[in-house]
Amino acid sequence: MSQNGSSVLTAMTNEIRFQCGLPHGFHARPASVLAQALRPFAARVELVKESTGASADARSVLSMVALNVAHGEACIVRADGEDAEDAMRAIAPLVEQGFGETAGVERQEASLTDASTIPAGLRRLNVRWIAGRSISTGFARGPVMVMRSETPENGSRSAGDPELELQRVRDAIPNVRQQIEARLNRAQGRLERDLLTAHMAMADDPALRESIERGIRSGASASGAVREAAAHFKSMFKASASAYVRDRVIDVDDVCQQIVQAMGDGLGGSSITLREPSIIVANALTPRQLMGLDRSLTLGLALGAVGATSHTAILARASGIPAVIDLPDVESAFEDGRNAIVDAVGGFVLPEVGPEIERYYAIQSRALKNRREKLERIAATSVRRRN
């Protein structure tokens, strides 16, 4: 068994059999590592899930994720073609090393807090509160910035000549890759780099491209075909028994929004430039939108349909941003510019803040700060004793 994930069962000239040791199965990040490794080779390579016999093109991140390979399942990577042996030699170390996944990334996925009620001290104040689930910890207080959901424009563009529509997509995808590469150069840490690499592989995914081109040849516009392809893969992910796979839906949306935006059609996902410390409110916040925010000014997140193991949630935890998800009708519950509280310790939000609530959270924040400092002192003392 390798340190990070996959145990190799047998290795043949053109075939590697292994047991998936990744805690969340074969998801987007390891799939993108495999797809990227195959770029120099012409060989046909597939990932096979032994229990079902289902296979996927190993150059297609979306197809591999859709296989739903879970932790502990037996798999085969199989190659065919004149440089198949070279491809296998490049892949073998990746399999042995768990496709670059580390336990550190997985540990960022903290447990959730359900808020069935609120503390007695707040109940006495008759506050208006909205229950959700916390995906990080801490308190945030400040003015709200609402990122409104965007609905694709109905009939924003009718289909033109299929060859012209195909060319628009073929021009857009390299542009999206260039945009993601530019963000890679500004990435903050390995987690962001891995996420952006996965998005770049999705943008260039052959299965996505084939689905889009099929839609255009069936009469859809380029942007309509992109949205149809996104819906296809999202439905496959949503059918998974794994919450981790289901939460990759937002990544498919994120990448396909960028392709639509690169074609100049419809809407490509809103962004906000923060000019003061703020709480961000959104129904669905994509990883790209979160990475685009000045996180030194992002006090907290109040979110709706964002999965607890989504890359948005993982980035929020890694950045130390107090965040609560699963908030109903979140965009209509807050007013831009009005102060609010995100209580990511209790798993709820307060859309309105009065003087008594201010005093309550001033006390709670001091208590939380003291607890953290005490734990840090204990940890430092323990390290010194071991040394």
SVG drawing of the C-alpha trace seen along z (x, -y; Angstrom):
<svg xmlns="http://www.w3.org/2000/svg" viewBox="-38 -50 52 59">
<polyline fill="none" stroke="black" stroke-width="0.4" points="0.0,0.0 1.4,-3.4 1.5,-6.2 -1.1,-8.3 -3.6,-6.0 -3.5,-3.2 -2.0,0.3 -0.8,1.8 -2.1,5.4 -0.3,6.4 1.5,4.7 1.8,6.0 3.3,4.4 0.1,2.7 -2.0,3.0 -1.9,2.0 -4.3,3.4 -4.7,1.6 -7.0,1.1 -8.2,-2.5 -7.0,-3.8 -8.3,-7.3 -10.7,-8.1 -13.2,-9.8 -12.7,-7.5 -11.4,-8.4 -12.6,-12.0 -11.7,-15.0 -8.2,-15.9 -6.6,-12.4 -8.5,-12.0 -7.0,-15.2 -3.5,-14.0 -4.0,-10.8 -5.4,-12.7 -2.5,-15.3 0.1,-12.5 -1.3,-11.0 -1.1,-14.2 2.3,-13.3 1.1,-9.9 -1.0,-8.7 -2.0,-5.4 -5.7,-4.6 -5.9,-4.4 -8.9,-3.5 -9.8,-3.2 -11.9,-0.1 -14.0,0.5 -13.6,4.2 -16.9,4.8 -19.0,3.6 -16.7,3.9 -17.5,0.3 -14.7,-1.7 -13.9,-5.3 -11.4,-7.2 -8.5,-8.0 -8.1,-11.3 -11.6,-12.3 -11.9,-13.6 -15.6,-13.7 -16.0,-10.1 -13.6,-8.8 -15.4,-10.6 -18.7,-9.3 -17.5,-5.7 -18.0,-6.2 -14.9,-4.3 -15.1,-4.1 -12.4,-3.6 -11.2,-0.1 -12.5,0.9 -10.4,2.8 -9.5,1.0 -7.5,1.5 -5.6,-1.0 -5.2,0.5 -3.4,-0.9 -3.3,0.0 -1.3,-1.5 2.3,-1.9 3.5,-3.9 1.3,-2.0 4.3,-0.7 5.7,-4.3 2.3,-5.5 2.2,-2.7 5.7,-3.6 4.6,-7.2 1.4,-6.1 2.8,-3.4 4.4,-5.9 1.2,-7.9 -0.8,-4.9 1.8,-3.9 1.8,-7.4 -2.0,-7.7 -2.2,-10.2 -0.7,-12.9 -3.5,-13.0 -2.4,-13.8 -4.0,-13.2 -3.6,-16.9 -6.1,-17.9 -8.7,-15.4 -8.4,-16.5 -9.6,-19.9 -13.0,-18.4 -14.3,-19.1 -17.4,-17.7 -20.6,-19.6 -22.7,-21.2 -26.5,-21.1 -28.3,-24.0 -31.7,-22.7 -31.8,-25.6 -29.8,-28.5 -28.2,-29.3 -30.5,-30.4 -28.7,-33.7 -29.7,-34.5 -33.3,-33.1 -33.9,-35.6 -33.1,-38.4 -35.9,-37.3 -33.5,-37.4 -34.4,-36.4 -32.1,-33.5 -31.8,-31.0 -30.5,-27.5 -28.0,-25.9 -24.9,-23.7 -21.5,-25.0 -18.6,-23.8 -15.9,-25.7 -15.8,-27.4 -15.7,-30.9 -17.9,-34.0 -18.1,-36.7 -19.8,-40.1 -20.0,-42.8 -21.9,-44.3 -23.4,-41.9 -22.6,-41.7 -25.1,-39.5 -24.0,-37.7 -27.2,-37.2 -27.9,-34.0 -27.8,-34.2 -30.2,-32.4 -29.1,-31.7 -30.9,-33.9 -33.8,-32.1 -33.3,-32.0 -30.4,-34.5 -28.9,-33.1 -30.5,-30.9 -28.5,-28.2 -26.6,-29.3 -24.7,-27.2 -23.5,-24.1 -19.9,-24.5 -19.8,-28.1 -21.2,-27.0 -18.7,-24.2 -15.9,-26.7 -17.1,-29.0 -16.7,-26.2 -13.3,-25.1 -12.1,-28.7 -13.6,-29.2 -12.0,-26.1 -8.3,-27.2 -9.3,-30.6 -10.7,-29.1 -7.5,-27.0 -5.4,-30.2 -7.6,-31.9 -7.2,-29.0 -3.4,-28.9 -3.3,-32.6 -5.1,-31.9 -2.7,-29.0 0.2,-31.5 -1.6,-33.4 -2.8,-30.4 -2.4,-30.4 -1.0,-27.1 -1.2,-23.5 -5.0,-23.1 -5.8,-25.9 -3.2,-24.7 -4.7,-21.2 -8.2,-22.5 -7.3,-24.7 -5.5,-21.9 -8.6,-19.8 -10.7,-22.6 -8.3,-22.9 -8.6,-19.2 -12.4,-19.5 -12.4,-22.4 -10.3,-20.2 -12.2,-17.0 -12.8,-14.9 -16.1,-13.5 -17.4,-17.1 -16.3,-18.2 -17.9,-15.3 -21.2,-15.9 -21.1,-19.6 -20.4,-18.8 -23.2,-16.2 -25.6,-18.8 -24.6,-21.3 -25.0,-18.7 -28.5,-18.0 -29.5,-21.6 -28.5,-23.4 -26.6,-26.6 -23.1,-26.5 -24.0,-27.9 -27.1,-25.7 -25.1,-22.6 -22.6,-23.5 -25.5,-23.8 -27.0,-20.5 -23.6,-18.8 -23.3,-20.3 -26.7,-19.0 -25.8,-15.5 -22.7,-15.2 -24.3,-16.8 -27.1,-14.3 -24.5,-11.5 -22.7,-13.0 -26.0,-13.6 -26.9,-9.9 -23.7,-8.8 -23.9,-7.2 -20.9,-9.3 -21.6,-12.8 -18.1,-13.7 -18.9,-12.9 -22.3,-14.7 -20.6,-17.8 -18.4,-17.9 -21.5,-19.3 -20.5,-22.8 -17.2,-22.3 -18.9,-21.2 -21.1,-24.3 -18.0,-26.5 -16.1,-25.2 -19.1,-25.3 -20.0,-28.8 -16.5,-29.8 -16.9,-28.2 -20.2,-30.1 -18.6,-33.3 -15.6,-32.8 -18.1,-32.6 -19.7,-35.9 -23.1,-34.2 -25.4,-34.5 -23.9,-34.9 -20.6,-33.5 -20.9,-33.8 -20.9,-37.0 -18.0,-38.4 -17.6,-41.0 -14.8,-43.4 -14.7,-43.9 -13.8,-47.4 -14.4,-46.7 -14.5,-43.7 -17.8,-41.9 -19.9,-38.8 -20.6,-37.1 -24.1,-35.8 -24.9,-33.6 -27.1,-30.6 -24.3,-28.9 -20.8,-30.1 -18.4,-28.5 -14.7,-27.8 -13.7,-30.3 -15.8,-33.0 -14.4,-32.3 -10.8,-32.4 -11.6,-35.7 -12.5,-37.3 -10.0,-39.2 -10.0,-36.8 -8.4,-39.3 -11.7,-41.2 -14.0,-38.1 -15.2,-37.9 -17.7,-35.0 -19.9,-33.1 -23.7,-32.5 -24.5,-30.0 -27.4,-28.0 -26.8,-25.1 -23.2,-24.4 -22.1,-20.9 -20.2,-20.2 -17.4,-18.4 -17.5,-20.8 -14.3,-22.5 -16.0,-25.8 -16.3,-24.4 -12.8,-23.0 -11.4,-26.3 -13.4,-28.2 -12.0,-25.9 -8.5,-26.1 -8.8,-29.9 -10.1,-29.9 -13.4,-31.7 -16.4,-31.1 -19.1,-29.6 -22.6,-28.2 -24.4,-26.3 -27.8,-24.9 -29.5,-28.3 -33.0,-28.5 -33.8,-31.4 -30.5,-32.9 -30.4,-35.7 -33.7,-37.2 -33.0,-36.9 -30.3,-39.5 -30.0,-43.2 -26.9,-44.5 -24.8,-46.7 -26.7,-45.7 -24.7,-44.1 -25.2,-40.4 -23.7,-37.6 -22.4,-34.2 -22.2,-31.9 -20.2,-29.0 -19.8,-27.5 -23.6,-27.0 -24.4,-26.6 -26.8,-29.5 -26.9,-33.1 -28.5,-36.3 -29.6,-38.6 -30.0,-41.5 -27.7,-42.8 -28.7,-45.0 -26.7,-46.4 -27.5,-43.4 -26.4,-40.9 -23.2,-42.9 -22.5,-42.6 -23.3,-38.9 -20.9,-38.1 -18.2,-40.3 -18.2,-38.1 -18.4,-34.9 -15.6,-36.0 -13.3,-36.7 -14.1,-33.3 -13.4,-31.6 -10.1,-33.5 -9.1,-32.5 -9.9,-28.8 -7.8,-28.8 -4.9,-30.5 -5.1,-28.0 -5.1,-25.0 -2.1,-26.6 -0.2,-26.9 -1.0,-23.2 0.1,-22.1 3.4,-24.1 4.1,-22.7 3.5,-19.1 6.0,-19.7 8.6,-21.0 8.3,-18.0 8.6,-15.6 11.8,-17.3"/>
</svg>
